[in-house]
Amino acid sequence: MVFNTGAALLDAIVLASVSKDTNGTYGYKITQDVRSILDISESTLYPVLRRLQKDHFLETYDQAFNGRNRRYYRITDDGRTKLSEYTDAWKDYTAKINQLFLEEDTIYE
């Protein structure tokens, strides 16, 4: 992607990814989901997860998996509210940008 991904957009993408599974999901899976749309490293993602947890948008729990503990992340009610705010803002933002791009296309046709 040629556009910068700001912190708020990354937060929104992570919340959206985690919200897909009501039981929560683990860090590596979140990383893979986010990487399917953005080029991002684990070293970038884990601080985002910690910040979202600190802000009470995510909660964690550990569960045994193949003899090891795996940390799972689950979206909270506050996280769902924040995700809804991000979704509304994204719809408004992309509508404005799309309108601008479409206007530009018609000028040069």
PAZAPA-4460 file (N, C-alpha, C; in steps of 0.05 Angstrom, whole numbers, plus 32768, in hexadecimal, padded with zeros to 4 digits):
% residues 109
    n_x    n_y    n_z   ca_x   ca_y   ca_z    c_x    c_y    c_z   seq   type   mol
   8011   7FE8   8000   8000   8000   8000   8012   8019   8000     1      M     A
   800B   802C   7FF1   801A   8045   7FEF   8013   805A   8003     2      V     A
   7FFD   8055   8012   7FF3   8069   8025   7FFD   8061   8041     3      F     A
   8003   8075   8051   800A   8070   806D   7FF2   8066   807C     4      N     A
   7FF7   8055   808F   7FE2   804B   80A1   7FE6   8057   80BC     5      T     A
   7FD5   806A   80C4   7FD7   8077   80DD   7FCF   8065   80F4     6      G     A
   7FD5   806D   810C   7FCF   805D   8124   7FB1   8058   8127     7      A     A
   7FA0   806B   8121   7F83   8067   8124   7F79   8052   8110     8      A     A
   7F83   8053   80F8   7F7A   803F   80E4   7F84   8024   80EB     9      L     A
   7F9D   8022   80F5   7FA7   8008   80FE   7F97   7FFD   8116    10      L     A
   7F90   800E   8129   7F7F   8006   813F   7F65   7FFB   8135    11      D     A
   7F59   800A   8122   7F3F   8001   8117   7F41   7FE6   8109    12      A     A
   7F56   7FE2   80FA   7F5A   7FC9   80EC   7F5D   7FB2   8100    13      I     A
   7F6D   7FB6   8115   7F71   7FA2   8129   7F57   7F9C   8137    14      V     A
   7F48   7FB0   813F   7F2F   7FAB   814D   7F1C   7F9C   813B    15      L     A
   7F1B   7FA3   8121   7F09   7F95   810E   7F12   7F78   810C    16      A     A
   7F2B   7F73   810B   7F35   7F57   8109   7F2E   7F47   8121    17      S     A
   7F32   7F52   8139   7F2C   7F44   8152   7F0E   7F40   8155    18      V     A
   7EFE   7F53   814C   7EE1   7F51   8150   7ED4   7F3B   8140    19      S     A
   7EE2   7F30   812C   7ED7   7F1B   811B   7ED2   7F01   812B    20      K     A
   7EE0   7EFC   8141   7EDC   7EE4   8150   7ED4   7EEB   816D    21      D     A
   7EBC   7EE4   8174   7EB1   7EEB   818F   7EC2   7EDF   81A6    22      T     A
   7ECF   7EC9   81A1   7EE0   7EBD   81B6   7EFC   7EC8   81B7    23      N     A
   7F02   7ED9   81A4   7F1D   7EE5   81A3   7F2F   7ED7   8190    24      G     A
   7F46   7EE2   818B   7F59   7ED6   817A   7F75   7EDD   8184    25      T     A
   7F89   7ECF   817B   7FA4   7ED2   8185   7FB5   7EE4   8173    26      Y     A
   7FCB   7EED   817F   7FDB   7F02   8172   7FE5   7EFA   8156    27      G     A
   7FEF   7EE2   8152   7FF9   7EDA   8138   7FE3   7EDB   8123    28      Y     A
   7FCB   7ED2   812A   7FB4   7ED2   8117   7FAD   7EEF   8110    29      K     A
   7FAD   7F00   8124   7FA7   7F1D   8120   7FBC   7F28   810C    30      I     A
   7FD5   7F22   8111   7FEB   7F2B   80FF   7FE6   7F22   80E3    31      T     A
   7FDF   7F09   80DF   7FDA   7EFF   80C4   7FC2   7F0C   80B7    32      Q     A
   7FAC   7F11   80C7   7F95   7F1E   80BC   7F9C   7F3B   80B3    33      D     A
   7FAB   7F49   80C4   7FB2   7F65   80BD   7FC5   7F65   80A6    34      V     A
   7FD8   7F52   80A5   7FEB   7F51   808F   7FDE   7F4A   8075    35      R     A
   7FC6   7F3F   8075   7FB9   7F39   805C   7FB0   7F52   804E    36      S     A
   7FAF   7F69   805C   7FA7   7F82   8050   7FBD   7F98   8053    37      I     A
   7FCF   7F95   8066   7FE4   7FA9   806A   7FFF   7F9B   806D    38      L     A
   8014   7FA8   8065   802F   7F9E   806B   8037   7FA8   8086    39      D     A
   8036   7F96   809A   803B   7F9E   80B6   804B   7F88   80C4    40      I     A
   805C   7F90   80D5   806C   7F7C   80E4   805F   7F76   80FF    41      S     A
   8067   7F60   810A   805D   7F59   8125   8067   7F6D   8139    42      E     A
   807F   7F78   8135   8089   7F8C   8148   8079   7FA6   8148    43      S     A
   806A   7FAB   8133   8058   7FC2   8132   803D   7FBB   813E    44      T     A
   8034   7FA2   8139   8019   7F9A   8142   8016   7F96   8160    45      L     A
   802A   7F8A   816D   8026   7F84   8189   8024   7F9D   819B    46      Y     A
   8032   7FB2   8195   802D   7FCB   81A5   8010   7FD5   81A1    47      P     A
   8005   7FD2   8189   7FE9   7FD9   8184   7FD7   7FC9   8195    48      V     A
   7FDB   7FAF   8196   7FCB   7F9D   81A7   7FCD   7FA6   81C5    49      L     A
   7FE5   7FAC   81CE   7FE8   7FB4   81EA   7FDA   7FCF   81EF    50      R     A
   7FDC   7FE2   81DC   7FCE   7FFB   81E0   7FB0   7FF8   81E0    51      R     A
   7FA5   7FE8   81CF   7F88   7FE3   81CE   7F7F   7FD5   81E8    52      L     A
   7F90   7FC4   81F3   7F8A   7FB7   820C   7F8A   7FCC   8223    53      Q     A
   7F9F   7FDC   8223   7FA2   7FF1   8238   7F8A   8004   8237    54      K     A
   7F80   800A   821F   7F69   801C   821C   7F4E   800E   8220    55      D     A
   7F4F   7FF4   8228   7F37   7FE4   822E   7F26   7FDE   8216    56      H     A
   7F33   7FDE   81FE   7F24   7FD6   81E6   7F28   7FB8   81E0    57      F     A
   7F3D   7FAD   81EB   7F41   7F90   81E9   7F46   7F84   8205    58      L     A
   7F3F   7F6B   8209   7F47   7F5D   8221   7F55   7F44   8218    59      E     A
   7F65   7F39   822A   7F75   7F21   8223   7F6F   7F0A   8236    60      T     A
   7F74   7EF2   822C   7F74   7EDB   823D   7F87   7EC7   8231    61      Y     A
   7F92   7EB5   8241   7FA5   7EA1   8238   7F97   7E86   8237    62      D     A
   7F9F   7E76   8223   7F94   7E5C   8220   7FAA   7E49   8217    63      Q     A
   7FAB   7E31   8221   7FBF   7E1E   8219   7FBB   7E15   81FC    64      A     A
   7FD1   7E13   81ED   7FD0   7E0A   81D2   7FEA   7DFB   81CC    65      F     A
   7FE8   7DE2   81C6   8000   7DD1   81C0   8016   7DD4   81D6    66      N     A
   800D   7DD2   81EF   8020   7DD3   8205   802A   7DEF   820D    67      G     A
   8020   7E03   8200   8029   7E1F   8206   8011   7E30   820A    68      R     A
   8015   7E46   8218   7FFF   7E59   821B   7FFE   7E6C   8203    69      N     A
   7FE6   7E70   81F9   7FE2   7E82   81E3   7FD0   7E99   81ED    70      R     A
   7FD9   7EB2   81E9   7FC9   7EC9   81F1   7FB4   7ED0   81DC    71      R     A
   7F9C   7ED2   81E6   7F85   7ED9   81D4   7F7C   7EF5   81DA    72      Y     A
   7F73   7F03   81C6   7F68   7F1E   81C8   7F4B   7F1E   81C0    73      Y     A
   7F3B   7F2B   81D1   7F1E   7F2C   81CC   7F16   7F49   81CE    74      R     A
   7F04   7F52   81BC   7EFB   7F6E   81BD   7EE7   7F71   81D4    75      I     A
   7EE8   7F88   81E1   7ED7   7F8F   81F7   7EBF   7F9F   81EC    76      T     A
   7EAC   7FA5   81FE   7E96   7FB6   81F6   7EA0   7FD2   81EE    77      D     A
   7EB3   7FDC   81FE   7EBF   7FF6   81F7   7ECD   7FF4   81DB    78      D     A
   7EDA   7FDE   81D6   7EE7   7FD9   81BC   7ED3   7FD9   81A5    79      G     A
   7EBC   7FCD   81AA   7EA7   7FCC   8195   7E9C   7FE9   8190    80      R     A
   7E99   7FF8   81A5   7E91   8014   81A2   7EA6   8024   8192    81      T     A
   7EBF   8020   8198   7ED4   802E   818A   7ED5   8025   816D    82      K     A
   7ED3   800B   8168   7ED2   8000   814D   7EBB   800D   813D    83      L     A
   7EA4   8010   8149   7E8E   801C   813C   7E94   8039   8135    84      S     A
   7EA1   8048   8147   7EAA   8063   8141   7EBD   8064   8129    85      E     A
   7ED1   8052   812A   7EE4   8050   8114   7ED6   804A   80FA    86      Y     A
   7EC3   8037   80FA   7EB5   802F   80E2   7EA5   8047   80D6    87      T     A
   7E97   8056   80E8   7E88   806D   80DE   7E9B   8082   80D2    88      D     A
   7EB2   8087   80E0   7EC5   809B   80D6   7ED1   8092   80BC    89      A     A
   7ED7   8078   80B9   7EE2   806D   80A1   7ECF   8070   8089    90      W     A
   7EB5   806A   808E   7EA1   806D   8079   7EA0   808A   806F    91      K     A
   7EA0   809C   8082   7E9F   80B9   807B   7EB8   80C1   806C    92      D     A
   7ECF   80B9   8075   7EE8   80C0   8069   7EEA   80B5   804D    93      Y     A
   7EE4   809B   804A   7EE7   808F   802F   7ED2   809A   801C    94      T     A
   7EBB   80A1   8025   7EA7   80AD   8013   7EB1   80C7   8008    95      A     A
   7EBE   80D7   8019   7EC9   80F1   8010   7EE0   80ED   7FFD    96      K     A
   7EF1   80DA   8003   7F08   80D5   7FF2   7EFF   80CA   7FD7    97      I     A
   7EEC   80B7   7FD8   7EE1   80AB   7FBF   7ED4   80C1   7FAE    98      N     A
   7EC6   80D3   7FBB   7EB9   80E8   7FAC   7ECE   80F9   7F9E    99      Q     A
   7EE3   80FF   7FAC   7EF9   810F   7FA0   7F05   8100   7F88   100      L     A
   7F0B   80E7   7F8C   7F17   80D7   7F76   7F04   80D5   7F5E   101      F     A
   7EEB   80D1   7F63   7ED8   80CE   7F4D   7ED5   80E9   7F3F   102      L     A
   7ED5   80FF   7F4D   7ED4   8119   7F40   7EEC   811D   7F2F   103      E     A
   7F04   8115   7F39   7F1C   8118   7F29   7F1B   8108   7F10   104      E     A
   7F10   80EF   7F12   7F0E   80DE   7EFA   7EFC   80EB   7EE5   105      D     A
   7EE7   80F7   7EED   7ED4   8102   7ED9   7EE0   811C   7ECC   106      T     A
   7EF2   8129   7EDA   7EFF   8141   7ECF   7F11   8139   7EB8   107      I     A
   7F1F   8123   7EBB   7F33   811B   7EA7   7F29   8108   7E92   108      Y     A
   7F10   8101   7E93   7F05   80EE   7E7F   7F00   80FB   7E64   109      E     A
***
